[in-house]
Amino acid sequence: MKTERIRGFFKGVKDSFLVGSINPLRFQLAASQDISNYPNFYLICKIKHEAHLLDKAVKNPYSPGRATARKEYLAALLNELDKRNLDFIEVSNWAYEILGKYDIWTKEKTSQMLLGDDVFKALPELAVPSIRFWKEGTPPESQIIECINSGQMASASCNRQAFLIKVVANDNQNFDGEGARNASMFAAAPYRVFIYYNVNNYSEKYAAMIDIGMFAQNFVLKAKNLGLGTCCCYASEHLDHGQAYWKKKLDLSNEYYCGLTILVGIPKEVVNKPPRIETKKIVEFIRA
Ligand SMILES: Cc1cc2nc3c(=O)[nH]c(=O)nc-3n(C[C@H](O)[C@H](O)[C@H](O)COP(=O)(O)O)c2cc1C
């Protein structure tokens, strides 16, 4: 664990330097503590995070050794949860299911996703699944406009709505190596919607990103309503080519910053919605 902590520290410092935030360092230091020292709520959310990433990993074509370390880490986290005797069965059952999927993936060596037409079946009204596998075909531009229009209807701080939307239409959907990695999804999705905001309109630290989140939630709800699949994808430091590349390609000045991209297409994956922690476990009413 000592070596992991040192490795985590250096990775954290490097990533923090690259993205100009101490979050990566904080993230690494928390994760590289001994698991027995993880606070309960951190442990549960870490299980959600790691199970999500393992679930995504096994949707990719099999390759030996891939995701093995993650699988072992998840198993260790679950072991710790079991030891503590905490009641988070909704999360642990799902995470154990994903460990099972990993075993099938390594035995059968085939991507572990469910393809089908009934994509949104049995999902509650506000549940929007991320779709990572697309059918061939391009939804009409008018539907993308409808989604953007719904995004514009969301609340935005001080009603600024300093958004600029660039839609990259992909006429050459490429399904080689289809999987859940961002690069393969970008190649296969017919649309990639970039949500930019004007940095000069905001003096606050977080307001712009919250505005983008509100916009995006309306967007994906509308898309689901139209039968379209979406996958929100990080922007900024996680974009495939980075901010500078896309700004140049999309002919945008430095005032603009992309907060999020959303892939849109015709869905062909039936997604299991990961469970949420039982609501009452994250709520406390305090009497004034
Ligand atoms: C801000 C943000 C960034 C995300 N970035 C990615 C991404 O880069 N790649 C990806 O496959 N999914 C990404 N997602 C999708 C989430 O991992 C997750 O699948 C999504 O929120 C749907 O929730 P569900 O898995 O509970 O259905 C992102 C979601 C959000 C809100």
Ligand as a Chemical Component Dictionary entry (heavy atoms), coordinates in Angstrom:
data_LIG
# 
_chem_comp.id                   LIG 
_chem_comp.type                 NON-POLYMER 
_chem_comp.pdbx_formal_charge   0 
_chem_comp.three_letter_code    LIG 
# 
loop_
_chem_comp_atom.comp_id 
_chem_comp_atom.atom_id 
_chem_comp_atom.alt_atom_id 
_chem_comp_atom.type_symbol 
_chem_comp_atom.charge 
_chem_comp_atom.model_Cartn_x 
_chem_comp_atom.model_Cartn_y 
_chem_comp_atom.model_Cartn_z 
_chem_comp_atom.pdbx_ordinal 
LIG C1  C1  C 0 -20.499 15.101 -16.778 1  
LIG C2  C2  C 0 -20.591 13.714 -17.341 2  
LIG C3  C3  C 0 -19.521 13.191 -18.031 3  
LIG C4  C4  C 0 -19.578 11.903 -18.559 4  
LIG N1  N1  N 0 -18.539 11.439 -19.306 5  
LIG C5  C5  C 0 -18.612 10.224 -19.868 6  
LIG C6  C6  C 0 -17.579 9.785  -20.717 7  
LIG O1  O1  O 0 -16.595 10.481 -20.965 8  
LIG N2  N2  N 0 -17.706 8.556  -21.269 9  
LIG C7  C7  C 0 -18.801 7.763  -21.037 10 
LIG O2  O2  O 0 -18.860 6.656  -21.586 11 
LIG N3  N3  N 0 -19.809 8.175  -20.233 12 
LIG C8  C8  C 0 -19.739 9.383  -19.662 13 
LIG N4  N4  N 0 -20.774 9.825  -18.881 14 
LIG C9  C9  C 0 -21.955 8.950  -18.643 15 
LIG C10 C10 C 0 -21.979 8.374  -17.220 16 
LIG O3  O3  O 0 -20.851 7.558  -17.033 17 
LIG C11 C11 C 0 -23.262 7.578  -16.948 18 
LIG O4  O4  O 0 -23.325 6.474  -17.771 19 
LIG C12 C12 C 0 -24.477 8.421  -17.171 20 
LIG O5  O5  O 0 -24.517 9.434  -16.218 21 
LIG C13 C13 C 0 -25.788 7.617  -17.178 22 
LIG O6  O6  O 0 -26.075 7.139  -15.928 23 
LIG P1  P1  P 0 -26.399 5.619  -15.644 24 
LIG O7  O7  O 0 -25.124 4.882  -15.944 25 
LIG O8  O8  O 0 -26.810 5.648  -14.252 26 
LIG O9  O9  O 0 -27.458 5.203  -16.582 27 
LIG C14 C14 C 0 -20.733 11.107 -18.351 28 
LIG C15 C15 C 0 -21.833 11.652 -17.646 29 
LIG C16 C16 C 0 -21.766 12.927 -17.149 30 
LIG C17 C17 C 0 -22.966 13.494 -16.407 31 
# 
loop_
_chem_comp_bond.comp_id 
_chem_comp_bond.atom_id_1 
_chem_comp_bond.atom_id_2 
_chem_comp_bond.value_order 
_chem_comp_bond.pdbx_ordinal 
LIG C1  C2  SING 1  
LIG C2  C3  SING 2  
LIG C2  C16 DOUB 3  
LIG C3  C4  DOUB 4  
LIG C4  N1  SING 5  
LIG C4  C14 SING 6  
LIG N1  C5  DOUB 7  
LIG C5  C6  SING 8  
LIG C5  C8  SING 9  
LIG C6  O1  DOUB 10 
LIG C6  N2  SING 11 
LIG N2  C7  SING 12 
LIG C7  O2  DOUB 13 
LIG C7  N3  SING 14 
LIG N3  C8  DOUB 15 
LIG C8  N4  SING 16 
LIG N4  C9  SING 17 
LIG N4  C14 SING 18 
LIG C9  C10 SING 19 
LIG C10 O3  SING 20 
LIG C10 C11 SING 21 
LIG C11 O4  SING 22 
LIG C11 C12 SING 23 
LIG C12 O5  SING 24 
LIG C12 C13 SING 25 
LIG C13 O6  SING 26 
LIG O6  P1  SING 27 
LIG P1  O7  DOUB 28 
LIG P1  O8  SING 29 
LIG P1  O9  SING 30 
LIG C14 C15 DOUB 31 
LIG C15 C16 SING 32 
LIG C16 C17 SING 33 
# 
